[in-house]
Each structure stands twice: as structure tokens, then as C-alpha cells.
């Protein structure tokens, strides 16, 4: 019988190393409804656990946070470098798993970790599938630093390919009518749309 993963065994790592060139740079610091995207990601992470770190390309991308900062071990690897940093962090914190989330996904569901933890079993990863798309940047991974290092050494750069190698389980995520919970913000138009969506959600929450 496979033991159910307890959230206390999960390190939560926010990937905040994106350049954000399509929105003028410095994506983590970009304001969304009055708060930076990194601040919003930290708020979400704190609802899932206490072992939290931020993975970045350079320290300035997390300058205003007191959380541990994980620097990319190599340049030009893309998001998989954040997973490599996350695995090393998890091992140091005596955690068996990592929840890796991108800082530019402000609508992630609050039940993300519990649902993935309930589904991962003995698999190497559990990844949501929303609107037909696999969400590798909002996934739960079994910490496997040696396997990931070997994958990267062989030229691997794709999180999805690594997930396949780890026999990831895919979790179909139902729509709740409020929009795509896994929407990522890549340009200024999307940033404006996300702000409208957040404002509408806030008005709805305040309605009697």
C-alpha cells in the first residue's frame, strides 16, 4: 500500500527567474492589482506549507523577500534549472518532494498541493492538466537530483520530457467557471487582463 504524502514532506519552490522581456523585464516585480507577482506567489505558497524558497537567475529578482534564494547552477537551461535548484533545496530541508510553481501564475487553485499529494503515490511527479494543457510549472515532483542531473547532462531541457521519464501521473483539473486557474502572465496585455479578473473577483467576494 502506497503511503499518502503528507504536506510537511513537501518543499515549495517559486520559480521567479523569468526575464519577462515581453512586458519590459523584471517579471517577478511587476505589479498586479497593487502587489508584485512574486508577492502573490509567496502568499499562495504560504497556504501550502512552511518550507518555501525562491529560484532565480540572479539575487536581485528576489531582493525584497526574506525567503531562501536559490540561484541557477547553470545559465540558459530554462525552467528546468529551477527544478534542479528545488531538488537540492528539498534534500537539504529533509523533504522528499517539491511543489514547483511559477511566479507568473496568480490564479493557482488553493487545493493544488492537497490534490496532487493525494494523487502522486509512488510516481516521480504529479502534474495538472487544464484545458488540455499539461502544467509542468505547477507540479509536484519527487526529489530526484541525481536523475535530473543525468537528464540535463544528456542534453535534456524539457520539464515535460523529464516528467515522462519519471512516469508522472496527470491530474485532469476541472474548470470552475472563473477562468483558467493555470493561466500564466507573459505580456502586458495578459497583465492587464489578469488585473481586471482579480478586480472582478475581489468585487464578487465583497458582495453581500
Backbone as CSV, one residue per row, in Angstrom:
resi,resn,N_x,N_y,N_z,CA_x,CA_y,CA_z,C_x,C_y,C_z
1,UNK,0.847,-1.200,0.000,0.000,0.000,0.000,0.883,1.250,0.000
2,UNK,0.613,2.179,-0.894,1.411,3.386,-1.014,0.985,4.399,0.045
3,UNK,1.962,4.915,0.760,1.683,5.894,1.807,1.248,7.224,1.185
4,UNK,0.235,7.860,1.776,-0.218,9.156,1.297,0.794,10.217,1.706
5,UNK,1.187,11.039,0.760,2.193,12.061,1.007,1.639,13.154,1.906
6,UNK,2.356,13.423,2.995,1.945,14.492,3.904,2.565,15.813,3.443
7,UNK,1.818,16.924,3.486,2.346,18.215,3.022,3.632,18.645,3.721
8,UNK,3.856,18.191,4.938,5.070,18.586,5.655,6.332,18.044,5.001
9,UNK,6.182,17.071,4.112,7.328,16.482,3.420,7.602,17.158,2.075
10,UNK,6.885,18.259,1.824,6.991,18.945,0.533,7.650,20.307,0.693
11,UNK,8.715,20.543,-0.058,9.302,21.877,-0.168,8.609,22.609,-1.313
12,UNK,8.292,23.865,-1.085,7.600,24.660,-2.097,8.599,25.663,-2.675
13,UNK,8.794,25.613,-3.974,9.769,26.490,-4.622,9.068,27.299,-5.708
14,UNK,9.234,28.602,-5.624,8.656,29.525,-6.601,9.709,29.833,-7.655
15,UNK,9.432,29.511,-8.895,10.351,29.815,-9.996,10.125,31.263,-10.426
16,UNK,11.133,32.109,-10.175,10.996,33.540,-10.449,12.178,34.056,-11.259
17,UNK,12.710,33.222,-12.124,13.889,33.606,-12.890,13.609,34.098,-14.285
18,UNK,12.335,34.216,-14.643,11.993,34.659,-15.993,12.381,36.120,-16.235
19,UNK,12.827,36.413,-17.452,13.238,37.779,-17.771,12.051,38.703,-18.017
20,UNK,10.971,38.144,-18.540,9.797,38.979,-18.800,10.027,40.034,-19.863
21,UNK,10.746,39.661,-20.919,11.085,40.637,-21.959,9.846,41.219,-22.629
22,UNK,8.787,40.401,-22.751,7.582,40.876,-23.444,6.765,41.848,-22.594
23,UNK,7.151,42.019,-21.334,6.468,43.013,-20.509,7.450,44.048,-19.968
24,UNK,8.601,44.162,-20.617,9.555,45.182,-20.232,10.578,44.758,-19.205
25,UNK,10.645,43.471,-18.901,11.640,42.960,-17.973,11.178,42.929,-16.524
26,UNK,12.005,42.272,-15.674,11.772,42.189,-14.226,10.373,41.665,-13.907
27,UNK,10.057,40.522,-14.480,8.716,39.959,-14.304,8.310,39.767,-12.842
28,UNK,9.148,39.207,-11.963,8.700,38.980,-10.582,8.224,40.239,-9.868
29,UNK,8.794,41.399,-10.239,8.449,42.646,-9.559,7.273,43.364,-10.195
30,UNK,6.774,42.863,-11.311,5.662,43.528,-11.990,4.423,43.543,-11.097
31,UNK,3.803,44.711,-10.992,2.642,44.864,-10.136,1.387,44.319,-10.809
32,UNK,0.604,43.624,-9.995,-0.669,43.079,-10.448,-1.696,43.382,-9.376
33,UNK,-2.613,44.311,-9.673,-3.616,44.748,-8.695,-2.946,45.194,-7.398
34,UNK,-1.860,45.980,-7.559,-1.233,46.606,-6.406,-0.141,45.810,-5.723
35,UNK,0.070,44.566,-6.126,1.106,43.742,-5.497,1.936,43.075,-6.583
36,UNK,3.199,42.817,-6.283,4.037,42.186,-7.287,3.615,40.737,-7.494
37,UNK,3.947,40.215,-8.653,3.612,38.821,-8.928,4.341,37.887,-7.967
38,UNK,5.563,38.255,-7.581,6.282,37.418,-6.621,5.591,37.431,-5.269
39,UNK,5.137,38.582,-4.832,4.419,38.660,-3.553,3.170,37.783,-3.575
40,UNK,2.469,37.811,-4.682,1.264,36.989,-4.788,1.611,35.502,-4.765
41,UNK,2.708,35.141,-5.412,3.129,33.744,-5.410,3.535,33.296,-4.010
42,UNK,4.188,34.170,-3.266,4.573,33.840,-1.896,3.340,33.647,-1.032
43,UNK,2.347,34.511,-1.197,1.098,34.361,-0.447,0.481,32.982,-0.686
44,UNK,0.450,32.578,-1.947,-0.117,31.266,-2.273,0.715,30.155,-1.654
45,UNK,2.037,30.265,-1.773,2.921,29.226,-1.228,2.723,29.052,0.265
46,UNK,2.488,30.139,0.967,2.336,30.068,2.418,1.053,29.357,2.839
47,UNK,0.099,29.223,1.927,-1.103,28.447,2.244,-0.847,26.950,2.115
48,UNK,0.261,26.571,1.461,0.559,25.157,1.242,1.580,24.601,2.212
49,UNK,2.398,25.449,2.812,3.410,24.925,3.720,4.354,25.997,4.213
50,UNK,5.339,25.559,5.004,6.276,26.493,5.631,7.675,26.430,5.028
51,UNK,7.983,25.392,4.275,9.315,25.243,3.691,9.275,25.797,2.274
52,UNK,9.667,27.057,2.139,9.487,27.788,0.888,10.807,28.426,0.480
53,UNK,11.089,28.429,-0.811,12.257,29.125,-1.355,11.900,29.706,-2.715
54,UNK,12.772,30.598,-3.193,12.569,31.251,-4.487,13.759,30.926,-5.383
55,UNK,13.485,30.394,-6.562,14.539,30.053,-7.524,14.647,31.172,-8.554
56,UNK,15.856,31.734,-8.712,16.060,32.882,-9.590,17.350,32.726,-10.400
57,UNK,17.492,33.563,-11.408,18.735,33.613,-12.178,19.772,34.495,-11.489
58,UNK,19.277,35.556,-10.818,20.168,36.486,-10.139,19.497,36.964,-8.853
59,UNK,20.266,37.268,-7.804,19.681,37.584,-6.496,18.684,38.731,-6.520
60,UNK,18.897,39.721,-7.384,18.012,40.875,-7.415,16.568,40.547,-7.729
61,UNK,16.322,39.390,-8.310,14.947,39.019,-8.653,14.110,38.676,-7.421
62,UNK,14.760,38.507,-6.282,14.037,38.234,-5.032,14.541,39.158,-3.933
63,UNK,14.867,40.389,-4.314,15.540,41.312,-3.399,14.695,41.677,-2.184
64,UNK,13.389,41.681,-2.320,12.531,42.148,-1.232,11.920,41.020,-0.417
65,UNK,12.484,39.845,-0.529,11.946,38.699,0.209,12.960,38.204,1.237
66,UNK,12.440,37.699,2.353,13.290,37.111,3.384,13.399,35.596,3.237
67,UNK,12.810,35.060,2.185,12.852,33.618,1.967,14.207,33.202,1.396
68,UNK,14.585,31.924,1.549,15.814,31.445,0.917,15.768,31.648,-0.590
69,UNK,16.907,32.066,-1.150,17.014,32.310,-2.583,17.929,31.251,-3.191
70,UNK,17.438,30.583,-4.220,18.181,29.525,-4.897,18.620,30.041,-6.252
71,UNK,19.927,30.104,-6.478,20.444,30.604,-7.747,20.630,29.465,-8.738
72,UNK,20.328,29.744,-10.003,20.533,28.747,-11.050,21.989,28.273,-11.042
73,UNK,22.169,26.958,-11.157,23.514,26.411,-11.183,24.204,26.581,-12.522
74,UNK,23.428,26.807,-13.581,23.989,26.992,-14.923,23.080,27.928,-15.700
75,UNK,23.643,28.633,-16.673,22.872,29.589,-17.462,22.205,28.912,-18.652
76,UNK,21.124,29.539,-19.099,20.456,29.162,-20.354,19.876,27.755,-20.347
77,UNK,19.482,27.275,-19.179,18.825,25.970,-19.120,17.303,26.100,-19.116
78,UNK,16.808,27.297,-18.837,15.366,27.472,-18.772,14.798,26.988,-17.445
79,UNK,13.487,26.738,-17.381,12.827,26.385,-16.123,13.372,25.135,-15.446
80,UNK,14.003,24.251,-16.209,14.483,23.017,-15.586,15.580,23.313,-14.570
81,UNK,16.262,24.455,-14.716,17.268,24.828,-13.728,16.624,25.126,-12.380
82,UNK,15.400,25.674,-12.404,14.680,25.926,-11.147,14.335,24.614,-10.453
83,UNK,13.978,23.598,-11.234,13.676,22.300,-10.641,14.929,21.686,-10.034
84,UNK,16.061,21.842,-10.705,17.317,21.316,-10.161,17.638,21.993,-8.831
85,UNK,17.491,23.310,-8.760,17.714,24.031,-7.504,16.721,23.579,-6.442
86,UNK,15.479,23.362,-6.864,14.438,22.943,-5.926,14.732,21.570,-5.329
87,UNK,15.213,20.653,-6.156,15.550,19.322,-5.646,16.655,19.413,-4.589
88,UNK,17.677,20.191,-4.870,18.775,20.325,-3.905,18.274,20.950,-2.603
89,UNK,17.415,21.960,-2.723,16.842,22.602,-1.540,16.022,21.598,-0.732
90,UNK,15.204,20.810,-1.398,14.367,19.834,-0.700,15.213,18.843,0.089
91,UNK,16.265,18.346,-0.511,17.127,17.386,0.178,17.737,18.024,1.419
92,UNK,18.183,19.258,1.300,18.771,19.946,2.462,17.753,20.134,3.579
93,UNK,16.499,20.288,3.195,15.436,20.505,4.184,14.785,19.200,4.639
94,UNK,15.356,18.081,4.220,14.835,16.752,4.568,13.397,16.553,4.078
95,UNK,13.110,17.119,2.903,11.811,16.930,2.264,11.965,15.930,1.117
96,UNK,10.941,15.113,0.922,11.006,14.087,-0.120,10.482,14.565,-1.460
97,UNK,9.712,15.658,-1.456,9.062,16.128,-2.671,9.179,17.645,-2.802
98,UNK,8.904,18.124,-4.008,8.934,19.555,-4.321,7.653,19.934,-5.055
99,UNK,7.023,21.008,-4.605,5.973,21.647,-5.393,6.615,22.847,-6.076
100,UNK,6.787,22.759,-7.392,7.383,23.844,-8.163,6.279,24.641,-8.828
101,UNK,6.236,25.942,-8.552,5.219,26.805,-9.154,5.892,28.040,-9.738
102,UNK,5.343,28.546,-10.814,5.875,29.750,-11.450,5.291,30.985,-10.786
103,UNK,6.103,32.036,-10.686,5.619,33.250,-10.025,4.594,33.991,-10.866
104,UNK,4.487,33.650,-12.161,3.577,34.388,-13.042,2.243,33.675,-13.245
105,UNK,1.849,32.854,-12.274,0.561,32.150,-12.346,-0.276,32.558,-11.131
106,UNK,-0.916,33.713,-11.183,-1.567,34.276,-9.991,-2.902,33.640,-9.617
107,UNK,-3.404,32.726,-10.422,-4.727,32.170,-10.147,-4.677,30.694,-9.732
108,UNK,-3.517,30.213,-9.338,-3.398,28.799,-8.983,-4.405,28.412,-7.899
109,UNK,-5.028,27.258,-8.036,-6.047,26.841,-7.059,-5.428,26.573,-5.699
110,UNK,-6.123,26.935,-4.649,-5.603,26.754,-3.297,-5.539,25.287,-2.901
111,UNK,-6.263,24.433,-3.601,-6.185,22.999,-3.287,-5.178,22.274,-4.174
112,UNK,-4.268,23.035,-4.804,-3.291,22.440,-5.719,-2.458,21.357,-5.029
113,UNK,-1.794,21.703,-3.945,-0.927,20.725,-3.291,-1.703,19.545,-2.721
114,UNK,-2.788,19.741,-1.993,-3.502,18.572,-1.464,-3.943,17.588,-2.544
115,UNK,-4.413,18.116,-3.664,-4.886,17.214,-4.717,-3.745,16.474,-5.385
116,UNK,-2.645,17.169,-5.624,-1.501,16.496,-6.238,-0.877,15.490,-5.273
117,UNK,-0.802,15.861,-3.994,-0.224,14.957,-2.995,-1.050,13.684,-2.854
118,UNK,-2.362,13.817,-2.989,-3.232,12.651,-2.884,-3.098,11.725,-4.085
119,UNK,-2.602,12.279,-5.200,-2.568,11.504,-6.444,-1.201,10.945,-6.801
120,UNK,-0.131,11.484,-6.225,1.201,11.150,-6.732,1.616,9.717,-6.427
121,UNK,1.207,9.172,-5.296,1.556,7.791,-4.972,3.053,7.555,-5.055
122,UNK,3.447,6.515,-5.790,4.873,6.210,-5.927,5.462,6.739,-7.237
123,UNK,4.724,7.613,-7.932,5.206,8.179,-9.195,6.251,9.268,-8.937
124,UNK,6.987,9.609,-9.982,8.010,10.632,-9.860,7.478,12.042,-9.911
125,UNK,6.242,12.213,-10.352,5.645,13.546,-10.426,4.138,13.410,-10.581
126,UNK,3.447,14.469,-10.191,2.008,14.598,-10.450,1.798,15.988,-11.022
127,UNK,1.252,16.061,-12.240,1.108,17.325,-12.943,-0.348,17.554,-13.329
128,UNK,-0.853,18.771,-13.136,-2.219,19.072,-13.560,-2.313,19.164,-15.079
129,UNK,-3.502,18.851,-15.579,-3.832,19.099,-16.983,-5.076,19.977,-16.983
130,UNK,-4.943,21.175,-17.534,-6.057,22.125,-17.549,-6.304,22.587,-18.974
131,UNK,-7.557,22.523,-19.393,-7.941,22.921,-20.752,-7.068,22.238,-21.796
132,UNK,-6.731,20.990,-21.529,-5.972,20.190,-22.481,-4.474,20.386,-22.445
133,UNK,-3.975,21.209,-21.529,-2.544,21.515,-21.485,-1.927,20.999,-20.185
134,UNK,-0.798,20.304,-20.318,-0.063,19.833,-19.161,0.647,21.010,-18.500
135,UNK,0.501,21.124,-17.187,1.040,22.274,-16.466,2.291,21.861,-15.687
136,UNK,3.420,21.838,-16.386,4.659,21.392,-15.759,5.201,22.400,-14.755
137,UNK,4.759,23.661,-14.852,5.237,24.682,-13.916,4.298,24.881,-12.739
138,UNK,3.473,23.893,-12.478,2.622,23.910,-11.287,2.463,22.471,-10.824
139,UNK,3.611,21.791,-10.695,3.569,20.356,-10.448,4.283,19.923,-9.185
140,UNK,3.941,18.736,-8.753,4.553,18.096,-7.588,5.527,17.037,-8.079
141,UNK,6.765,17.096,-7.574,7.834,16.224,-8.035,8.476,15.487,-6.859
142,UNK,8.779,14.222,-7.057,9.611,13.512,-6.090,11.054,13.988,-6.289
143,UNK,11.702,14.416,-5.217,13.054,14.946,-5.332,14.007,13.862,-5.828
144,UNK,14.574,14.088,-7.004,15.474,13.113,-7.625,16.634,13.873,-8.267
145,UNK,17.493,14.494,-7.452,18.539,15.355,-8.018,19.515,14.626,-8.924
146,UNK,19.861,13.390,-8.591,20.824,12.668,-9.420,20.227,12.323,-10.784
147,UNK,18.965,11.913,-10.794,18.315,11.584,-12.058,18.153,12.822,-12.930
148,UNK,17.821,13.947,-12.301,17.679,15.179,-13.075,19.038,15.649,-13.602
149,UNK,20.080,15.530,-12.791,21.417,15.927,-13.251,21.845,15.097,-14.457
150,UNK,21.532,13.805,-14.430,21.880,12.947,-15.563,21.075,13.329,-16.795
151,UNK,19.809,13.661,-16.609,18.944,14.089,-17.712,19.496,15.354,-18.359
152,UNK,19.905,16.326,-17.533,20.444,17.578,-18.049,21.784,17.341,-18.745
153,UNK,22.614,16.479,-18.165,23.928,16.186,-18.754,23.801,15.569,-20.143
154,UNK,22.687,14.887,-20.379,22.441,14.272,-21.683,21.753,15.227,-22.652
155,UNK,21.637,16.490,-22.253,21.041,17.497,-23.122,19.575,17.765,-22.854
156,UNK,19.006,17.145,-21.848,17.596,17.350,-21.543,17.326,18.748,-21.015
157,UNK,16.299,19.382,-21.543,15.926,20.722,-21.103,14.431,20.833,-20.820
158,UNK,13.660,19.881,-21.244,12.201,19.962,-21.158,11.689,19.355,-19.854
159,UNK,10.938,20.135,-19.103,10.307,19.603,-17.901,9.333,18.480,-18.244
160,UNK,8.655,18.631,-19.346,7.678,17.610,-19.735,8.376,16.289,-20.061
161,UNK,9.506,16.364,-20.746,10.244,15.143,-21.071,10.773,14.483,-19.799
162,UNK,11.229,15.314,-18.864,11.703,14.742,-17.603,10.540,14.118,-16.843
163,UNK,9.383,14.740,-16.898,8.202,14.175,-16.252,7.856,12.815,-16.848
164,UNK,7.962,12.705,-18.157,7.714,11.416,-18.810,8.700,10.364,-18.317
165,UNK,9.967,10.760,-18.203,10.989,9.827,-17.730,10.724,9.389,-16.299
166,UNK,10.064,10.274,-15.528,9.743,9.963,-14.131,8.376,9.294,-13.976
167,UNK,7.768,8.946,-15.094,6.455,8.297,-15.100,5.423,9.114,-14.321
168,UNK,5.348,10.373,-14.673,4.428,11.286,-13.999,2.981,10.864,-14.200
169,UNK,2.183,11.131,-13.183,0.741,10.934,-13.308,0.107,12.282,-13.638
170,UNK,-0.885,12.268,-14.506,-1.544,13.504,-14.944,-2.908,13.621,-14.273
171,UNK,-3.166,14.799,-13.725,-4.402,15.049,-12.991,-5.269,16.005,-13.809
172,UNK,-6.397,15.525,-14.285,-7.308,16.380,-15.039,-7.975,17.367,-14.091
173,UNK,-7.789,18.652,-14.373,-8.294,19.687,-13.469,-9.595,20.266,-14.015
174,UNK,-10.673,20.134,-13.269,-11.958,20.625,-13.772,-12.026,22.145,-13.767
175,UNK,-12.733,22.708,-14.722,-12.956,24.158,-14.753,-14.000,24.519,-13.709
176,UNK,-13.836,25.688,-13.107,-14.800,26.115,-12.086,-15.604,27.333,-12.512
177,UNK,-15.433,27.751,-13.763,-16.209,28.880,-14.274,-15.569,30.233,-14.058
178,UNK,-14.445,30.295,-13.345,-13.814,31.586,-13.058,-12.642,31.876,-13.980
179,UNK,-12.397,31.000,-14.951,-11.264,31.174,-15.844,-10.200,30.125,-15.581
180,UNK,-9.197,30.101,-16.426,-8.136,29.105,-16.312,-7.296,29.365,-15.068
181,UNK,-7.321,28.423,-14.122,-6.573,28.585,-12.877,-5.068,28.554,-13.111
182,UNK,-4.637,28.030,-14.258,-3.213,27.877,-14.541,-2.717,28.880,-15.588
183,UNK,-3.473,29.947,-15.780,-3.062,30.979,-16.727,-1.746,31.613,-16.280
184,UNK,-0.807,31.773,-17.215,0.442,32.450,-16.896,0.484,33.790,-17.616
185,UNK,1.176,34.741,-16.999,1.201,36.109,-17.493,2.531,36.354,-18.187
186,UNK,2.474,36.543,-19.506,3.707,36.680,-20.289,3.901,38.042,-20.928
187,UNK,2.835,38.836,-21.046,2.998,40.141,-21.680,2.075,41.162,-21.020
188,UNK,2.165,42.401,-21.445,1.412,43.468,-20.792,-0.092,43.328,-20.989
189,UNK,-0.510,42.808,-22.138,-1.939,42.613,-22.367,-2.497,41.579,-21.389
190,UNK,-1.774,40.499,-21.205,-2.209,39.483,-20.246,-2.194,40.032,-18.821
191,UNK,-1.220,40.897,-18.533,-1.156,41.513,-17.210,-2.395,42.363,-16.959
192,UNK,-2.796,43.140,-17.961,-3.999,43.971,-17.816,-5.245,43.107,-17.652
193,UNK,-5.343,42.048,-18.445,-6.497,41.155,-18.337,-6.560,40.497,-16.965
194,UNK,-5.399,40.105,-16.442,-5.358,39.469,-15.128,-5.785,40.442,-14.038
195,UNK,-5.401,41.714,-14.204,-5.800,42.711,-13.215,-7.317,42.884,-13.210
196,UNK,-7.918,42.913,-14.388,-9.379,43.002,-14.469,-10.019,41.789,-13.787
197,UNK,-9.484,40.631,-14.066,-10.033,39.404,-13.481,-9.930,39.423,-11.961
198,UNK,-8.790,39.882,-11.430,-8.619,39.950,-9.983,-9.566,40.971,-9.361
199,UNK,-9.744,42.108,-10.043,-10.646,43.132,-9.522,-12.091,42.638,-9.481
200,UNK,-12.487,41.922,-10.529,-13.845,41.354,-10.558,-14.013,40.331,-9.444
201,UNK,-12.993,39.499,-9.251,-13.066,38.501,-8.182,-13.165,39.175,-6.823
202,UNK,-12.421,40.269,-6.644,-12.468,40.973,-5.373,-13.815,41.608,-5.125
203,UNK,-14.418,42.177,-6.174,-15.739,42.761,-6.034,-16.782,41.696,-5.714
204,UNK,-16.660,40.548,-6.343,-17.594,39.447,-6.077,-17.481,38.966,-4.628
205,UNK,-16.224,38.875,-4.147,-16.018,38.404,-2.780,-16.586,39.365,-1.755
206,UNK,-16.620,40.669,-2.099,-17.104,41.678,-1.161,-18.625,41.891,-1.247
207,UNK,-19.253,41.288,-2.255,-20.685,41.466,-2.422,-21.448,40.742,-1.322
208,UNK,-22.580,41.315,-0.864,-23.369,40.665,0.197,-24.031,39.401,-0.318
